[in-house]
Amino acid sequence: MDPDRLAGRRVKQVVAAWHRHDCDDAAGPLEIWLVDDVGDYIHITAGSDWCLIVDETAPHEGYDLGESGRVEVVASERGTPFARYAGEVVLAVDQRFDVRTGRVGLEICFSTGSVQCGSWRGDLHLVG
């Protein structure tokens, strides 16, 4: 998906995939889905090749990792920088690229702030 297509969409809900192990809190989401006001999904995650993936796939079910814990996929009213922008329209999108891996960063701008999405060593990083 071309992330520029995010511009003009209102974020209605945020869904996130979290890795949970025992009672430890997750350090950050593995994946994010922004749900717009017409029910379309914008999926953001880090690829194994360290690129930042942006597509339009719907959230998957959580799954068990055995002794390594589980992945929970839940609506995320808090815990991600996107939660504070629920109800706002995306005004602009700025992408960063690496010549070897492709897209490595994305800034999603709202009227009250922005969220930086990045891929670092195969992990999704969000700052807002």
Summary of the structure (lengths in Angstrom):
residues: 128
radius of gyration: 14.2
end to end distance: 22.4
largest distance: 43.2
contacts: 368
relative contact order: 0.26
helix: 9%
strand: 52%
